[in-house]
Amino acid sequence: MFVNKPPMGFNTWNTFAENISDEMIRETADAMVEKGLLAAGYQYLVIDDCWSKRQRDPETDKIVPDEKKFPHGMKAVSDYVHSKGLKFGMYSCAGVRTCADYPGSFGHEYLDAATFAEYGCDFLKYDYCYKPKDADGALLYRKISMALRSCGRDILLSACNWGCDDVHKWIRSTGAGMYRSTGDITDSFVSFRDIFLSQLDNFVYSAPGCFNDIDMLTVGMRNRGNVAASGCTDEEYRTEFALWCMFSAPLMLGCDVRNIDDVTLKLVTNPHLIRINQDEEGRPPFVANCCGDTKAGIYVKVMSDNELAILFCNLADDDRRMWLPLENIGIPVSSGKALRLTDVYTGEDAGAHKEYLMYRVPAHDTRMFIAKIVNA
């Protein structure tokens, strides 16, 4: 399945892990519609690991759902999700077992793809645990990709091998629509900061057709749920979301959207941020700093309609004065041009600026703008 923009949706793992059920999925589907998340672009509702029985069905060899969690079966859950206008996502693994020790798809790729198609699946997250030592990772992802492409249903493949085997160099060729490039995120500033910095040199491989997935968002989790750690401030969550949007990462919410707070809801439905993430050109930003300090990074993204997105991101533990000469973007003083800025967070006109931009950015926070080139 070709995806021309980073997928957006919700995944159960960060908050719920094994504590999933038919009722919870239906309530989440309702909330995604009622709270405006679907309207904002969040279309996938993905059930992660722990949905099945511990063993395959002895007669059919199929993976079957845990009837205690899903008493009406997965097709009924899928039908309800679809009835809300959402798309339905599921989980499996390239290994013999999943990461939580449920049946994996190794050696059963075509049977499982057909099963997921029967369920009405639109998205498959495909993990990397418990694969045989000598099994080639690229071949495993080609197998499931070919199985999905022959199952009779259009299913997006979300490859999740955590950045192993130089995945960024070959994953696009498998047909995957997105690929996990890092280990698991936790709900802390240090976790999302380190994940982002680990991929700073690899985002150039991300483009329409196959996007670098730096894991599900922890925005709004408030130190609750399966990946709880230290939690984050509102400013830190804003920084996390801004980075994911700026670098065209898939936006998969991980907080309990049934109880999402107003601050988080306003952030994750911000139309300017989503427009940056979903820009049709899907270009990676370039680093525009005057120095090599990645903890106080200035990033510029060339967008469609002759616009630019500009992010001043202070990942340091102290406030920073951040300076960007427009020469670094390619707009010298001699050009006679300036940048007219719109503040991404407030939507306000931030004025026209020539020669340089300078802002004092608090620790762990950001300033972000959409810019148009105008006459000075």
VEXGUBA-803029 format. One record per residue (C-alpha): x, y, z; residue in three letters. Coordinates in steps of 0.05 Angstrom, whole numbers, plus 5000, padded with zeros to 4 digits. Example, Ala and Ser with C-alpha at 12.3 -4.5 7.8 and 13.67 -1.06 7.14 Angstrom:
BEGIN
524649105156ala/527349795143ser/
//
This chain:
BEGIN
500050005000met/502950674979phe/502351225031val/503751925007asn/503352245076lys/505452005146pro/499951565175pro/496051845234met/492151465286gly/492151145355phe/495850525381asn/493950145444thr/500849955469trp/503350575505asn/497450615552thr/494149925554phe/499249385534ala/495648725548glu/489649065580asn/485649125516ile/478448915502ser/472748965454asp/469449495499glu/475749915504met/476849915428ile/469550115415arg/470050675467glu/476550915435thr/473350915366ala/467551335394asp/472351815427ala/476651905364met/470452145327val/467052535383glu/473352925402lys/475053115331gly/481152675323leu/478552335260leu/476653005230ala/483853245245ala/486752655206gly/487652095257tyr/484451525218gln/487850885242tyr/485850525306leu/491149995318val/490849415367ile/497949235387asp/500648585418asp/496748125466cys/490248085426trp/490647335410ser/490646675446lys/497446415468arg/497245865416gln/494645785345arg/488245415331asp/490244675329pro/485544525271glu/486445125225thr/493345355248asp/490646065248lys/492046605300ile/485446685337val/483247245384pro/482747165459asp/475347065469glu/475647365539lys/478248015511lys/474447985445phe/468247545456pro/465147745389his/471447625348gly/475948115311met/471348205251lys/466048495297ala/471048975326val/473549165257ser/466449275232asp/465049755290tyr/471450145278val/469750195204his/462650415220ser/465751035253lys/469551215190gly/476150975219leu/481150465193lys/482749835233phe/489849625251gly/492748985280met/499448705303tyr/503848105289ser/511247945289cys/516647695241ala/518947195293gly/516346545320val/513146915379arg/511147635389thr/514848075439cys/509647915492ala/510047165476asp/504047055432tyr/504146695364pro/508547045313gly/507946995238ser/514546665221phe/513046115170gly/505646305170his/506046965131glu/501046805077tyr/496046465123leu/496347045172asp/495747575117ala/489447225093ala/486847195165thr/488047945175phe/484448075110ala/478547665135glu/478348095197tyr/477948735154gly/484948975173cys/487649615141asp/494349675178phe/499149155204leu/504649325254lys/509948785245tyr/514948705301asp/521748355305tyr/522147925367cys/524147185370tyr/526347115298lys/531046535284pro/538346745288lys/539946635215asp/533446915186ala/534847505142asp/530948125165gly/529948425097ala/527247765070leu/522447705129leu/519448385113tyr/519248225039arg/515347585055lys/509947935096ile/509648495045ser/508448004988met/503347625030ala/499448265045leu/499748464972arg/496647804952ser/491347755006cys/485948134969gly/485748735015arg/489649385017asp/493649345082ile/499049845102leu/505349495128leu/508449835188ser/515249505196ala/517749515268cys/524949245272asn/527449805319trp/532850055271gly/536549395266cys/540449165205asp/541149865176asp/533749835161val/533450545133his/537750315074lys/533149755049trp/526149805080ile/523150225024arg/524649664975ser/520349175014thr/513949565002gly/513049785075ala/509450445085gly/513050625150met/518750335192tyr/520750365265arg/527850615270ser/528850625345thr/527650245410gly/521350345450asp/519451035476ile/517651185548thr/513851775576asp/519752225591ser/523452805561phe/530052425559val/526751855520ser/523752255464phe/529852715461arg/534652145452asp/530151795402ile/529752415359phe/537152565362leu/538851835343ser/535251935277gln/537452635259leu/542052385204asp/537151855178asn/530952275164phe/533652395094val/531451675079tyr/524251845097ser/519652055041ala/512751935011pro/511851185004gly/515751005067cys/516351435130phe/521251385188asn/517151185249asp/520451425313ile/515151075356asp/508351235383met/507351915415leu/507251975491thr/504052665487val/498652745540gly/500152095577met/501652475642arg/505851905670asn/500151395666arg/499850735629gly/504550205604asn/510450645585val/509951115644ala/516651405667ala/517852105694ser/512352425652gly/513153085615cys/511053815624thr/506254135574asp/512154485542glu/515953825534glu/509953485503tyr/509354075455arg/516653975437thr/515653235424glu/509653355379phe/513153925342ala/519053475327leu/514752905302trp/510853395257cys/517053745231met/520653105212phe/514552775178ser/514152205229ala/507651805233pro/503052105286leu/500651515326met/497551745392leu/499151325453gly/495151675508cys/488151445529asp/484151865479val/477751715517arg/480452165572asn/484852635533ile/485553315568asp/483953975534asp/491254205529val/493353565494thr/487253555449leu/488654275426lys/495954095412leu/494853455373val/489353765331thr/493154415317asn/491854515242pro/498554855229his/502554295261leu/498653765224ile/499454145158arg/507054135168ile/506953385183asn/502253225125gln/505453685073asp/504753345006glu/512153424988glu/514353055050gly/521353355050arg/526053265109pro/528353905144pro/535454145140phe/539554385200val/540355145196ala/544455265259asn/550655705259cys/553955185303cys/553554435313gly/549554445378asp/544053935364thr/541054055433lys/539254755409ala/537354595338gly/534355035285ile/530854645230tyr/527854895165val/523054485122lys/521454665050val/513954575039met/508954604983ser/505755274963asp/512555604970asn/512255585046glu/517555415098leu/516755125167ala/521955375217ile/523055035285leu/527455325341phe/528154715387cys/531754775453asn/533154075480leu/538254355529ala/537054415604asp/537755175604asp/534755745564asp/538155905498arg/538356515454arg/537756225385met/539856615323trp/538556445250leu/541456875195pro/536956815134leu/543256715093glu/543256005123asn/536555875091ile/538756145024gly/535856855031ile/541857345032pro/541058075049val/542358244976ser/536057864955ser/531458424978gly/526957895009lys/524257775079ala/520357235115leu/513257365139arg/511956895197leu/505756575226thr/506456305297asp/504655565292val/502255515364tyr/497856145366thr/496256245293gly/498256975300glu/501957385248asp/509057445276ala/511157985227gly/516058045169ala/523457955184his/529558075142lys/536857885151glu/535957455213tyr/531257145265leu/532957125339met/528956835397tyr/530156655469arg/527555945477val/526455645546pro/529454975565ala/525954375533his/521354845493asp/520555085422thr/518555665378arg/515555475311met/513255855249phe/510555775180ile/514056275134ala/512856595066lys/518256955026ile/516057675014val/519158314989asn/523158665044ala/
//
